[in-house]
């Protein structure tokens, strides 16, 4: 439970520093790792716009 709270606060602290986040245009394929327990993107390209 505490790890989840720490992760939530950590992400909030990081994303509070940016005005906007978005997937980079024409750089994402959205292919996933072939695993039956975890479907995570192989290489997400994300752009951040500072405040």
N, CA, C and O atoms as a Tripos MOL2 file, in Angstrom:
@<TRIPOS>MOLECULE
protein
  204   203    51     0     0
PROTEIN
NO_CHARGES

@<TRIPOS>ATOM
      1 N           0.8260   -1.1990    0.0000 N.3       1 UNK1
      2 CA          0.0000    0.0000    0.0000 C.3       1 UNK1
      3 C           0.8670    1.2590    0.0000 C.2       1 UNK1
      4 O           0.5630    2.2260   -0.6970 O.2       1 UNK1
      5 N           1.9420    1.2420    0.7810 N.am      2 UNK2
      6 CA          2.8050    2.4200    0.8620 C.3       2 UNK2
      7 C           3.5650    2.6560   -0.4450 C.2       2 UNK2
      8 O           3.7850    3.8010   -0.8370 O.2       2 UNK2
      9 N           3.9600    1.5820   -1.1120 N.am      3 UNK3
     10 CA          4.6850    1.7250   -2.3730 C.3       3 UNK3
     11 C           3.7970    2.3700   -3.4290 C.2       3 UNK3
     12 O           4.2640    3.1900   -4.2190 O.2       3 UNK3
     13 N           2.5390    2.0080   -3.4440 N.am      4 UNK4
     14 CA          1.6010    2.5950   -4.4010 C.3       4 UNK4
     15 C           1.4280    4.0930   -4.1470 C.2       4 UNK4
     16 O           1.3690    4.8880   -5.0850 O.2       4 UNK4
     17 N           1.3480    4.4620   -2.8880 N.am      5 UNK5
     18 CA          1.2040    5.8760   -2.5130 C.3       5 UNK5
     19 C           2.4560    6.6610   -2.9100 C.2       5 UNK5
     20 O           2.3540    7.7740   -3.4260 O.2       5 UNK5
     21 N           3.6370    6.0820   -2.6700 N.am      6 UNK6
     22 CA          4.8820    6.7390   -3.0430 C.3       6 UNK6
     23 C           4.9850    6.9190   -4.5500 C.2       6 UNK6
     24 O           5.4200    7.9660   -5.0290 O.2       6 UNK6
     25 N           4.5850    5.8990   -5.2910 N.am      7 UNK7
     26 CA          4.6000    5.9870   -6.7430 C.3       7 UNK7
     27 C           3.6450    7.0730   -7.2310 C.2       7 UNK7
     28 O           3.9830    7.8410   -8.1310 O.2       7 UNK7
     29 N           2.4700    7.1350   -6.6450 N.am      8 UNK8
     30 CA          1.4890    8.1570   -7.0050 C.3       8 UNK8
     31 C           2.0360    9.5560   -6.7360 C.2       8 UNK8
     32 O           1.9020   10.4430   -7.5800 O.2       8 UNK8
     33 N           2.6430    9.7630   -5.5860 N.am      9 UNK9
     34 CA          3.2100   11.0740   -5.2490 C.3       9 UNK9
     35 C           4.3920   11.4070   -6.1350 C.2       9 UNK9
     36 O           4.5800   12.5670   -6.5040 O.2       9 UNK9
     37 N           5.1910   10.4120   -6.4820 N.am     10 UNK10
     38 CA          6.3310   10.6410   -7.3650 C.3      10 UNK10
     39 C           5.8960   11.0870   -8.7510 C.2      10 UNK10
     40 O           6.4380   12.0480   -9.2970 O.2      10 UNK10
     41 N           4.9140   10.3870   -9.3210 N.am     11 UNK11
     42 CA          4.3950   10.7880  -10.6270 C.3      11 UNK11
     43 C           3.7500   12.1660  -10.5680 C.2      11 UNK11
     44 O           3.9120   12.9570  -11.4980 O.2      11 UNK11
     45 N           3.0360   12.4640   -9.5150 N.am     12 UNK12
     46 CA          2.4150   13.7840   -9.3710 C.3      12 UNK12
     47 C           3.4780   14.8690   -9.3190 C.2      12 UNK12
     48 O           3.3050   15.9270   -9.9240 O.2      12 UNK12
     49 N           4.5730   14.6290   -8.6090 N.am     13 UNK13
     50 CA          5.6500   15.6270   -8.5200 C.3      13 UNK13
     51 C           6.3000   15.8520   -9.8730 C.2      13 UNK13
     52 O           6.6340   16.9850  -10.2180 O.2      13 UNK13
     53 N           6.4840   14.7860  -10.6470 N.am     14 UNK14
     54 CA          7.0960   14.9300  -11.9760 C.3      14 UNK14
     55 C           6.1550   15.6510  -12.9260 C.2      14 UNK14
     56 O           6.5600   16.5990  -13.5990 O.2      14 UNK14
     57 N           4.8960   15.2100  -12.9870 N.am     15 UNK15
     58 CA          3.9720   15.7780  -13.9590 C.3      15 UNK15
     59 C           3.4890   17.1760  -13.5820 C.2      15 UNK15
     60 O           2.9610   17.8840  -14.4390 O.2      15 UNK15
     61 N           3.6540   17.5910  -12.3370 N.am     16 UNK16
     62 CA          3.3320   18.9670  -11.9590 C.3      16 UNK16
     63 C           4.3080   19.9690  -12.5760 C.2      16 UNK16
     64 O           4.0100   21.1610  -12.6480 O.2      16 UNK16
     65 N           5.4420   19.5000  -13.0100 N.am     17 UNK17
     66 CA          6.4630   20.3780  -13.6020 C.3      17 UNK17
     67 C           6.2350   20.6410  -15.0870 C.2      17 UNK17
     68 O           6.9280   21.4620  -15.6860 O.2      17 UNK17
     69 N           5.2690   19.9490  -15.6820 N.am     18 UNK18
     70 CA          5.0280   20.0830  -17.1120 C.3      18 UNK18
     71 C           3.6190   20.5980  -17.3690 C.2      18 UNK18
     72 O           2.6740   20.2730  -16.6500 O.2      18 UNK18
     73 N           3.5070   21.4030  -18.4090 N.am     19 UNK19
     74 CA          2.2140   21.9500  -18.8290 C.3      19 UNK19
     75 C           1.3960   20.8740  -19.5380 C.2      19 UNK19
     76 O           0.1910   20.7510  -19.3200 O.2      19 UNK19
     77 N           2.0720   20.0920  -20.3950 N.am     20 UNK20
     78 CA          1.3590   19.1180  -21.2050 C.3      20 UNK20
     79 C           2.2830   17.9360  -21.5120 C.2      20 UNK20
     80 O           3.4950   18.1090  -21.6420 O.2      20 UNK20
     81 N           1.7170   16.7610  -21.6240 N.am     21 UNK21
     82 CA          2.4320   15.5700  -22.0720 C.3      21 UNK21
     83 C           1.6150   14.9380  -23.1860 C.2      21 UNK21
     84 O           0.3840   14.9500  -23.1550 O.2      21 UNK21
     85 N           2.3120   14.3890  -24.1660 N.am     22 UNK22
     86 CA          1.6220   13.7800  -25.3000 C.3      22 UNK22
     87 C           2.5440   12.7590  -25.9470 C.2      22 UNK22
     88 O           3.7620   12.8230  -25.7840 O.2      22 UNK22
     89 N           1.9680   11.8240  -26.6770 N.am     23 UNK23
     90 CA          2.7710   10.8920  -27.4430 C.3      23 UNK23
     91 C           3.3670   11.6260  -28.6360 C.2      23 UNK23
     92 O           2.6780   12.4200  -29.2760 O.2      23 UNK23
     93 N           4.6220   11.3760  -28.9420 N.am     24 UNK24
     94 CA          5.2990   12.0210  -30.0600 C.3      24 UNK24
     95 C           4.6700   11.5750  -31.3680 C.2      24 UNK24
     96 O           4.4320   10.3850  -31.5750 O.2      24 UNK24
     97 N           4.4030   12.5210  -32.2430 N.am     25 UNK25
     98 CA          3.7750   12.2240  -33.5350 C.3      25 UNK25
     99 C           4.7010   11.3890  -34.4100 C.2      25 UNK25
    100 O           5.8950   11.6700  -34.5150 O.2      25 UNK25
    101 N           4.1490   10.3810  -35.0230 N.am     26 UNK26
    102 CA          4.8170    9.5200  -35.9940 C.3      26 UNK26
    103 C           6.0430    8.7930  -35.4540 C.2      26 UNK26
    104 O           6.8670    8.3300  -36.2420 O.2      26 UNK26
    105 N           6.1880    8.6780  -34.1460 N.am     27 UNK27
    106 CA          7.3120    7.9380  -33.5690 C.3      27 UNK27
    107 C           6.8430    6.6990  -32.8320 C.2      27 UNK27
    108 O           7.6580    5.8340  -32.5110 O.2      27 UNK27
    109 N           5.5620    6.5890  -32.5560 N.am     28 UNK28
    110 CA          5.0390    5.4730  -31.7810 C.3      28 UNK28
    111 C           4.4020    4.4290  -32.6740 C.2      28 UNK28
    112 O           3.6130    4.7390  -33.5670 O.2      28 UNK28
    113 N           4.7640    3.1810  -32.4100 N.am     29 UNK29
    114 CA          4.1810    2.0550  -33.1360 C.3      29 UNK29
    115 C           3.1190    1.3810  -32.2770 C.2      29 UNK29
    116 O           2.1980    0.7550  -32.8030 O.2      29 UNK29
    117 N           3.2430    1.5080  -30.9600 N.am     30 UNK30
    118 CA          2.3430    0.9120  -29.9800 C.3      30 UNK30
    119 C           2.3360   -0.6130  -30.0630 C.2      30 UNK30
    120 O           1.3060   -1.2520  -29.8490 O.2      30 UNK30
    121 N           3.4930   -1.1820  -30.3750 N.am     31 UNK31
    122 CA          3.6550   -2.6340  -30.3210 C.3      31 UNK31
    123 C           3.8960   -3.0280  -28.8680 C.2      31 UNK31
    124 O           4.6030   -2.3360  -28.1350 O.2      31 UNK31
    125 N           3.3020   -4.1470  -28.4590 N.am     32 UNK32
    126 CA          3.4240   -4.5920  -27.0690 C.3      32 UNK32
    127 C           4.3300   -5.8030  -26.9720 C.2      32 UNK32
    128 O           4.4950   -6.5570  -27.9300 O.2      32 UNK32
    129 N           4.9180   -5.9750  -25.7840 N.am     33 UNK33
    130 CA          5.6880   -7.1700  -25.5120 C.3      33 UNK33
    131 C           4.7370   -8.3660  -25.4850 C.2      33 UNK33
    132 O           3.6510   -8.2750  -24.9130 O.2      33 UNK33
    133 N           5.1260   -9.4710  -26.0880 N.am     34 UNK34
    134 CA          4.2480  -10.6480  -26.0940 C.3      34 UNK34
    135 C           4.3110  -11.4080  -24.7690 C.2      34 UNK34
    136 O           5.0040  -12.4200  -24.6600 O.2      34 UNK34
    137 N           3.5970  -10.9270  -23.7840 N.am     35 UNK35
    138 CA          3.5850  -11.5580  -22.4760 C.3      35 UNK35
    139 C           2.1430  -11.6110  -21.9950 C.2      35 UNK35
    140 O           1.4140  -10.6270  -22.1210 O.2      35 UNK35
    141 N           1.7250  -12.7350  -21.4520 N.am     36 UNK36
    142 CA          0.3180  -12.8970  -21.0910 C.3      36 UNK36
    143 C          -0.0650  -12.2140  -19.7850 C.2      36 UNK36
    144 O          -1.2560  -12.0640  -19.5130 O.2      36 UNK36
    145 N           0.9100  -11.7890  -18.9540 N.am     37 UNK37
    146 CA          0.5810  -11.1180  -17.6940 C.3      37 UNK37
    147 C           0.6680   -9.6000  -17.7910 C.2      37 UNK37
    148 O          -0.1020   -8.8900  -17.1450 O.2      37 UNK37
    149 N           1.5960   -9.1060  -18.5890 N.am     38 UNK38
    150 CA          1.8260   -7.6640  -18.6490 C.3      38 UNK38
    151 C           1.8700   -7.2190  -20.0930 C.2      38 UNK38
    152 O           2.7160   -7.6740  -20.8630 O.2      38 UNK38
    153 N           0.9730   -6.3400  -20.4610 N.am     39 UNK39
    154 CA          0.9240   -5.8220  -21.8330 C.3      39 UNK39
    155 C           1.4550   -4.3920  -21.8260 C.2      39 UNK39
    156 O           0.6750   -3.4410  -21.7690 O.2      39 UNK39
    157 N           2.7500   -4.2380  -21.8830 N.am     40 UNK40
    158 CA          3.3510   -2.9060  -21.8540 C.3      40 UNK40
    159 C           3.9000   -2.5520  -23.2310 C.2      40 UNK40
    160 O           4.3680   -3.4330  -23.9510 O.2      40 UNK40
    161 N           3.8510   -1.2750  -23.6080 N.am     41 UNK41
    162 CA          4.4080   -0.8710  -24.8960 C.3      41 UNK41
    163 C           5.9240   -1.0770  -24.9190 C.2      41 UNK41
    164 O           6.6010   -0.9130  -23.9040 O.2      41 UNK41
    165 N           6.4380   -1.4350  -26.0860 N.am     42 UNK42
    166 CA          7.8710   -1.6880  -26.2130 C.3      42 UNK42
    167 C           8.6840   -0.4120  -26.0980 C.2      42 UNK42
    168 O           9.6980   -0.3840  -25.4010 O.2      42 UNK42
    169 N           8.2540    0.6420  -26.7700 N.am     43 UNK43
    170 CA          9.0290    1.8800  -26.7820 C.3      43 UNK43
    171 C           8.1080    3.0920  -26.8820 C.2      43 UNK43
    172 O           7.9090    3.6120  -27.9800 O.2      43 UNK43
    173 N           7.5440    3.5550  -25.7780 N.am     44 UNK44
    174 CA          6.6860    4.7430  -25.8590 C.3      44 UNK44
    175 C           7.5340    6.0170  -25.9560 C.2      44 UNK44
    176 O           8.4230    6.2520  -25.1370 O.2      44 UNK44
    177 N           7.2440    6.8140  -26.9530 N.am     45 UNK45
    178 CA          7.9290    8.1070  -27.1180 C.3      45 UNK45
    179 C           6.9710    9.1930  -26.6280 C.2      45 UNK45
    180 O           5.8840    9.3650  -27.1790 O.2      45 UNK45
    181 N           7.3780    9.9160  -25.5970 N.am     46 UNK46
    182 CA          6.5130   10.9160  -24.9750 C.3      46 UNK46
    183 C           7.1940   12.2720  -25.0200 C.2      46 UNK46
    184 O           8.3890   12.3850  -24.7490 O.2      46 UNK46
    185 N           6.4330   13.2960  -25.3620 N.am     47 UNK47
    186 CA          6.9410   14.6680  -25.3850 C.3      47 UNK47
    187 C           6.3650   15.4260  -24.1910 C.2      47 UNK47
    188 O           5.2000   15.2540  -23.8320 O.2      47 UNK47
    189 N           7.1940   16.2570  -23.5930 N.am     48 UNK48
    190 CA          6.7950   17.0570  -22.4360 C.3      48 UNK48
    191 C           6.9130   18.5350  -22.7780 C.2      48 UNK48
    192 O           7.9220   18.9580  -23.3400 O.2      48 UNK48
    193 N           5.9060   19.3180  -22.4510 N.am     49 UNK49
    194 CA          5.9460   20.7710  -22.6390 C.3      49 UNK49
    195 C           6.1180   21.4120  -21.2550 C.2      49 UNK49
    196 O           5.2300   21.2940  -20.4110 O.2      49 UNK49
    197 N           7.2450   22.0880  -21.0130 N.am     50 UNK50
    198 CA          7.4770   22.6750  -19.6840 C.3      50 UNK50
    199 C           6.5100   23.8170  -19.3950 C.2      50 UNK50
    200 O           5.9570   24.4370  -20.3040 O.2      50 UNK50
    201 N           6.3240   24.0770  -18.1030 N.am     51 UNK51
    202 CA          5.4550   25.1880  -17.6890 C.3      51 UNK51
    203 C           6.1710   26.4960  -17.8840 C.2      51 UNK51
    204 O           5.6130   27.5540  -17.5950 O.2      51 UNK51
@<TRIPOS>BOND
     1     1     2 1
     2     2     3 1
     3     3     4 2
     4     3     5 am
     5     5     6 1
     6     6     7 1
     7     7     8 2
     8     7     9 am
     9     9    10 1
    10    10    11 1
    11    11    12 2
    12    11    13 am
    13    13    14 1
    14    14    15 1
    15    15    16 2
    16    15    17 am
    17    17    18 1
    18    18    19 1
    19    19    20 2
    20    19    21 am
    21    21    22 1
    22    22    23 1
    23    23    24 2
    24    23    25 am
    25    25    26 1
    26    26    27 1
    27    27    28 2
    28    27    29 am
    29    29    30 1
    30    30    31 1
    31    31    32 2
    32    31    33 am
    33    33    34 1
    34    34    35 1
    35    35    36 2
    36    35    37 am
    37    37    38 1
    38    38    39 1
    39    39    40 2
    40    39    41 am
    41    41    42 1
    42    42    43 1
    43    43    44 2
    44    43    45 am
    45    45    46 1
    46    46    47 1
    47    47    48 2
    48    47    49 am
    49    49    50 1
    50    50    51 1
    51    51    52 2
    52    51    53 am
    53    53    54 1
    54    54    55 1
    55    55    56 2
    56    55    57 am
    57    57    58 1
    58    58    59 1
    59    59    60 2
    60    59    61 am
    61    61    62 1
    62    62    63 1
    63    63    64 2
    64    63    65 am
    65    65    66 1
    66    66    67 1
    67    67    68 2
    68    67    69 am
    69    69    70 1
    70    70    71 1
    71    71    72 2
    72    71    73 am
    73    73    74 1
    74    74    75 1
    75    75    76 2
    76    75    77 am
    77    77    78 1
    78    78    79 1
    79    79    80 2
    80    79    81 am
    81    81    82 1
    82    82    83 1
    83    83    84 2
    84    83    85 am
    85    85    86 1
    86    86    87 1
    87    87    88 2
    88    87    89 am
    89    89    90 1
    90    90    91 1
    91    91    92 2
    92    91    93 am
    93    93    94 1
    94    94    95 1
    95    95    96 2
    96    95    97 am
    97    97    98 1
    98    98    99 1
    99    99   100 2
   100    99   101 am
   101   101   102 1
   102   102   103 1
   103   103   104 2
   104   103   105 am
   105   105   106 1
   106   106   107 1
   107   107   108 2
   108   107   109 am
   109   109   110 1
   110   110   111 1
   111   111   112 2
   112   111   113 am
   113   113   114 1
   114   114   115 1
   115   115   116 2
   116   115   117 am
   117   117   118 1
   118   118   119 1
   119   119   120 2
   120   119   121 am
   121   121   122 1
   122   122   123 1
   123   123   124 2
   124   123   125 am
   125   125   126 1
   126   126   127 1
   127   127   128 2
   128   127   129 am
   129   129   130 1
   130   130   131 1
   131   131   132 2
   132   131   133 am
   133   133   134 1
   134   134   135 1
   135   135   136 2
   136   135   137 am
   137   137   138 1
   138   138   139 1
   139   139   140 2
   140   139   141 am
   141   141   142 1
   142   142   143 1
   143   143   144 2
   144   143   145 am
   145   145   146 1
   146   146   147 1
   147   147   148 2
   148   147   149 am
   149   149   150 1
   150   150   151 1
   151   151   152 2
   152   151   153 am
   153   153   154 1
   154   154   155 1
   155   155   156 2
   156   155   157 am
   157   157   158 1
   158   158   159 1
   159   159   160 2
   160   159   161 am
   161   161   162 1
   162   162   163 1
   163   163   164 2
   164   163   165 am
   165   165   166 1
   166   166   167 1
   167   167   168 2
   168   167   169 am
   169   169   170 1
   170   170   171 1
   171   171   172 2
   172   171   173 am
   173   173   174 1
   174   174   175 1
   175   175   176 2
   176   175   177 am
   177   177   178 1
   178   178   179 1
   179   179   180 2
   180   179   181 am
   181   181   182 1
   182   182   183 1
   183   183   184 2
   184   183   185 am
   185   185   186 1
   186   186   187 1
   187   187   188 2
   188   187   189 am
   189   189   190 1
   190   190   191 1
   191   191   192 2
   192   191   193 am
   193   193   194 1
   194   194   195 1
   195   195   196 2
   196   195   197 am
   197   197   198 1
   198   198   199 1
   199   199   200 2
   200   199   201 am
   201   201   202 1
   202   202   203 1
   203   203   204 2
@<TRIPOS>SUBSTRUCTURE
     1 UNK1         2 RESIDUE 1 A UNK
     2 UNK2         6 RESIDUE 1 A UNK
     3 UNK3        10 RESIDUE 1 A UNK
     4 UNK4        14 RESIDUE 1 A UNK
     5 UNK5        18 RESIDUE 1 A UNK
     6 UNK6        22 RESIDUE 1 A UNK
     7 UNK7        26 RESIDUE 1 A UNK
     8 UNK8        30 RESIDUE 1 A UNK
     9 UNK9        34 RESIDUE 1 A UNK
    10 UNK10       38 RESIDUE 1 A UNK
    11 UNK11       42 RESIDUE 1 A UNK
    12 UNK12       46 RESIDUE 1 A UNK
    13 UNK13       50 RESIDUE 1 A UNK
    14 UNK14       54 RESIDUE 1 A UNK
    15 UNK15       58 RESIDUE 1 A UNK
    16 UNK16       62 RESIDUE 1 A UNK
    17 UNK17       66 RESIDUE 1 A UNK
    18 UNK18       70 RESIDUE 1 A UNK
    19 UNK19       74 RESIDUE 1 A UNK
    20 UNK20       78 RESIDUE 1 A UNK
    21 UNK21       82 RESIDUE 1 A UNK
    22 UNK22       86 RESIDUE 1 A UNK
    23 UNK23       90 RESIDUE 1 A UNK
    24 UNK24       94 RESIDUE 1 A UNK
    25 UNK25       98 RESIDUE 1 A UNK
    26 UNK26      102 RESIDUE 1 A UNK
    27 UNK27      106 RESIDUE 1 A UNK
    28 UNK28      110 RESIDUE 1 A UNK
    29 UNK29      114 RESIDUE 1 A UNK
    30 UNK30      118 RESIDUE 1 A UNK
    31 UNK31      122 RESIDUE 1 A UNK
    32 UNK32      126 RESIDUE 1 A UNK
    33 UNK33      130 RESIDUE 1 A UNK
    34 UNK34      134 RESIDUE 1 A UNK
    35 UNK35      138 RESIDUE 1 A UNK
    36 UNK36      142 RESIDUE 1 A UNK
    37 UNK37      146 RESIDUE 1 A UNK
    38 UNK38      150 RESIDUE 1 A UNK
    39 UNK39      154 RESIDUE 1 A UNK
    40 UNK40      158 RESIDUE 1 A UNK
    41 UNK41      162 RESIDUE 1 A UNK
    42 UNK42      166 RESIDUE 1 A UNK
    43 UNK43      170 RESIDUE 1 A UNK
    44 UNK44      174 RESIDUE 1 A UNK
    45 UNK45      178 RESIDUE 1 A UNK
    46 UNK46      182 RESIDUE 1 A UNK
    47 UNK47      186 RESIDUE 1 A UNK
    48 UNK48      190 RESIDUE 1 A UNK
    49 UNK49      194 RESIDUE 1 A UNK
    50 UNK50      198 RESIDUE 1 A UNK
    51 UNK51      202 RESIDUE 1 A UNK
